[in-house]
């Protein structure tokens, strides 16, 4: 695979003025930075990032075997929806320690491109076509905090956006003209947030729209569990557990009661968002004992604590069916699996969905079930390593991602 190296403008500028900038920053902070108030000094939430709030899920796994491994020894990776491009952000390749710049590598099918970027940035999102990446660097040196978002393309061109507050990139719009972000600052309190589009032409944060194209001016809160690409690649689905008072009498702006669990639907093509509330008993347990799967118009959510499985329509944006989770030998009772006591790792519940069937997986085991009757299909599957995720790969196949594996394994629905 051919590799070429380019250098971003931000990294080049940083290399020239690194010492001057460091001295200037120290001087400015010492001379002009306002002292935090007593409330800020005593508030441990004041400088948390979106990951520390648990409002940011891990990037979604691709729906096909990726071009390059989704793990690096010293760094992080994110792929586009189908894995045709994998972007890796490395620490210094020889020492593994931070330097004044880091290497951002775009692994395309026809070769790799390396781009130097300033240190301190973290990789968050990759565009649909794989040509852009979004990174973030938080500067909570003094109140109010600021977030720097760096958008870099595989030619080494970059744009830097400095925004007030705690902002986290989440996903690019399909046309590449907007970047959807999680904004904590605009919400009424620090435990809440809103998803907003950052206009990449103007650099302005804009209001999020709903499916009817009316502005969504409602705060959200919750702990992100899992993100999934829709099989049409134009929507991003995120499973949240609220675990807050919002499940007790809180109503959305449209008057509907909210719940402890919900699926956030983000349409990257038409650029709207919607919160699909799950039944009341969903979302009251731990993050690792809930799972999300999407295939076509169907959304499925499993919850071990509730012991139930919910199906919903993505187009209708409503729950269509709720059933009990199957408990079939040789899988133990699902209720017994909700505790990870005595294990060397935290087991996770995972769910895969095809048109005729669903794959229910926990830790190192999985079993196929008929989607309509929930009757078991074929023999249970056993894996050597804990499972990290399952993604739908078409009408009758899923990809199973094991811990430590470079590539996923492909599994089809067993024949009757």
N, C-alpha and C positions, 0 to 999 in steps of 0.2 A: 504494500500500500504506500503510495507516494505521500510524503509529508512536506508541506511548505510552511514557512514561518513569516508572520507579519507582526507589526508592533502597533498597538493602539495609540492614538494621540494622547490619551490620558496617561498611559504608562510612560510614554516618551517625555512628556512634560514633567511628570513626577520625578523621573531620573535626573533631570537637569536642576530642579529646584528643591530637591528633597531636604537638604540641610537648612536652606533658608526658610522653607515652609515650617519645618519642625521648630526652629527657634521662634518664628513669628507666632505660631499657634500657641506655644507656651506663654509668650509674652502677652498675647491678646487675652488668653484665658485668665492669667494672673491679674491683668489690669482691668478687664471689662466684664468678665463673667459674673452674673448676679449670684449671690449666695442663695442656696435653696432655702425655702421657707421652712418653718418648724414642721408644718404638715407634710411637706415633701420629704424632709429628712427622716420622718417617722413612718413614711409610707413605703413599704417594701415593694409595692406594685409600680412605683413611679417610673422605673427604668426597665421594665420587662419588655422583651421583644414579643412578636406574635407567636414565635415558637414556644416561648416560655408561658404564654397565655394558653397554649395548646389550640390556638385558633388556626394554625397553619398545618395542614396535613403533609405527609411526605409526598413528593411529586408522584403523579400517577404512573403506574407501570405501562409499557407499550402493549399494543394489541397484537404484535408480531415479534418474532425473534429479532433482537436489536443488531445493528451493524457492528457494535463493539460491546465488550462486557460492561454491565451496569455497576461496576465497582472498580475502584483504583486503590492502590496501597496507601497513598497519601493524598487524599482529596475527596471530591464528591462528583457525582455524575447525575445528569438529567437527560432524558430523551424526548424527542417529539412523539406524537401519538402512536405512530406505527413502528418506531424504532429505527427508521431509515437514517436518522441522524442522532448520534449520542454526543453530548457535550460534557467534557470533563474539566474540572478546575483543580489543578494540582498545587501542592506546596512545592518547594524547591526540589527538583528531581533527585539531586544527589544527597542532600542532607535530611530532607523531610521537614525542615524548619521554614518558617516564614521569612521572606526576603522583602525587598522594596517592591517586588513585582511577582506575579504569579502567572502561570501558563494556562490559558483557556484553549482547549483543543476541541475542534469540531470534527468528529469522525463521520464523514460522508461515505456513501457506497463507492465513490470513485477516488477516495483519498482523504487524508487528514490535513487540517489547517490549524496552525498554532498561532494564538494571539496573546501578546503580553498585556496584562492588566495590572493596575495598582493592587498592592496587598490590602487586606482588610475587608475585601468584598466577599460575599457569599453567593453562590450560584442558586437561583430559584426557579427559573422557567426558561423554556425553549419554544420558539415559534412553531406553528404548524408545519411550515416548509423546512424547518431546521436551519434557517439562515441567520436567525437572531437569538441572542440569549439575554436574559435579564438577571442582573446581580444587585445586591443591596449591601450597604454599609451604614450602620447606625452610629450616630455620634451623640450619645447622651452625656457629654462632658459637663454640660450645665443645662438647667431648665430654661426654656423648653427644649426637648430633644429634637433632633433633626434626622432625617433619613436621606441617604444619597442612593439613587437608583441609576445604575449604569446599564445602558442598552448597547450591546456590542454585536456587530455582524461579522461574518466569516471573512470579510475583506479587511478587517482591522479598523473600520470606522466605528466611532462610538458617540453616544450622547449621554450627558450626565444631567440628572434632574435632582436638585436639592429641595426637599419638601419638609415642611414643619410637621413634627409629630412622629408617631410610630407607624410606619408604612411598610408593608410587605408585598412584593410582587407575587402574583398568583398564576396568571395565564395571559397570553397574547390573544387579541382578537384575530380572527382568521385573515383579515385584510392587512394585518400588521400595523394598523394606524393607531391602535390603542393597546394599553397594557392594563389589565384588571388587577387591582391591588386591594389589600385588606387595610383599612384605615381606622385606627383606634382613636385618633384625635378628634374626629368629627362626632363621635358618639357621646352620649350624655355622661358616661362613666368609663373608667379604664378597662373594666371587664367586658365592655361591649365594643362593637365595631360595625363598620359598614363596608361592603364591597363597592368599589367605585372604579370607573375607567379613568386612566391617566392618558390624556390626549398627547400622543408623541410628537405631534406637530407644534402645538402651542405650549406644552409642558404644564397644562392646567388639569387639576382634578375636577371631574364633572360628576353630576348626580347619576346614580344608577337608575335604569329604567326597568319597569316590570313588563310582562308579556303584552300588556295593553299599551305600552310605550308611555305610561305615566311615571313620573319620578317616584322612586322608592325612598321615602324619608324615614324609614324605620330602623332602629338599632337591632342588631343581632347579638346573641352570645351563645357560647357553647364550646365544646372540646372536639376538635376535628379528629375523626377516626381514619377515614380512608377516602381517597379520591379515585375516580374511575373515568376513563374516556368513554363516551358513548360510541357505539359501533358505527355511527354515521360521522364521527370525528368532529362534529361541530359543537358538541356540548361537553361540559365538564361537570361531573356529579361528585358532591362531597357529603359524606355521612357525618353528622354532628350529634353529640350528646350534650344536652344543656347542663344537667345536674345543677340547676339554679332554681330560683323562685319562679322563673318564667313558665314553668310547667304547671303552676298553681294559680289559675285564674287570669293569667296574662292573655291579652287579646292582640292579634295583629291589627295593622292599620285598616284592614278590610273587615274587621269585626269578628273574625274567626278565632276560636280559642287555640292557643299554641300548645305544644306538647314538649316532653323532655327529649325526644329524639326527632330529628328532621333531616331531610336530604336537600341540600342547596343545589339547584339547577342553574348553571351558568351557560347561556347560549352565546358562544363566541362568534357566531355568524350574524345573528340578528341583534346581538348585544343587549340582552335582557337577563334578569335573574328572578328566581322564584324559590320560596321556601316551602317544600312539601312536608307537612307535618305528618308524623307517624302516629299509630294508635297510642293511647295514653300509657300503656304499660311498656312501651319501647323506650330505650335510652336511660333506664334507671340503674343499670349495672356498670361494669367496667368497660373501657374502650376496647380491650382485647377480646371481649366476648360478644362483640357485635360485628357484622359483616355486611358489605354492600356488593351487589352485582348488577350489571346493566347489559341488556342485549336488545337492540332495536328499540321498540316502544316500551319494553318491560323493564321496570326497576324492581329488584328484590332486596329485602333487608331481613337478615336473621339476627335474633337476639336470644342468647342463652339464658339470661336472667328472666326474661319474659317467657322463654320456652316457646316462642312463636316465630312465624315467618310471614312477612307482609309483602304483597305484590302491589305495584302501582303502575299507572299509565303515565309515561313521560309527556305525551301530547295532551292528555286530559288533565294532568297534574293533580291526580287524586288516587287514593288507595282503593284498589279494586277487590282485594281478597286478603284475608288473614286466616292462617291455619296454624295448628300446633306443629312444632318441629318433630320430625320423625325420630324415633329411638329404636334402632334396629341393630341386632347383633351382627358383627362383633364389635361395633362401636358401643362404648359404655353409655349409660344414660347421660344426656346432655347436661342435666343439672349437676352431676358429679364432676363434669369437666370445667365448670365455671371457676374452680379454685386451682391456683398454680402452686399450692403449698408443696414443698418437698421436691420441686423440679429445679434443674440447673438453668432453666430459661423460662420466660413467660410465654406459654402457648397462646396462639392466636386463632380465632375463628376466621375462616375464609369461605367465600362463596363464589361459585362460577355459574354462569347461566348461558344456556343455548336455547334454541327455539323449542326443542322437545323435552329438555331435561335440565336439572341443576346438579351441581357438584357441591356437596357440603363437606368441608374439610376443617380439621382441628389438629394442631400440632403436626404430627407426621402421618396422619391418616386421612382418607377421603373416601366418599362413597357417592355414587350416582343415584339420583331419584328421578322418577317421572315427574315433570313439572305440574301436570294436572292432578294425578292421583297420589303423588308422593310415594308410590311403590318403588322399592329398591330395584336398581338395574345393574346386573352383573356383580362381580365380586368386589369387595372393598379394596382400595389401593393403599399401599404402604410405601413410605418414603424413608430414605436414610437420614435426612436432615429435616429440621423444623421448616414448615412452610411459611414464606413471607407474603405470598399473595397469589391470587388467581385472576386471570383476565380472560374475557371472552375474545376468541380469535375467529369468529365466524358463526355460521348457523348451527354447526354441530361439533365444534372443537373449543377447548380452552387451553390456555397456557398456565402451567403450574410453576411457580418460582420458589426454589428451595434456598435456604440460607447457605451462603458460601458458593453457590453455583454460578458459573459465568453466563449460562444461558438457561432458558426455561425448557421444560419438557412439554410436549404436545399430547393431549389426551382427547380422544373422541368418545362420543356417547356409545356405550356398549350396545351391541345388537340384542334384540329381544330373544 
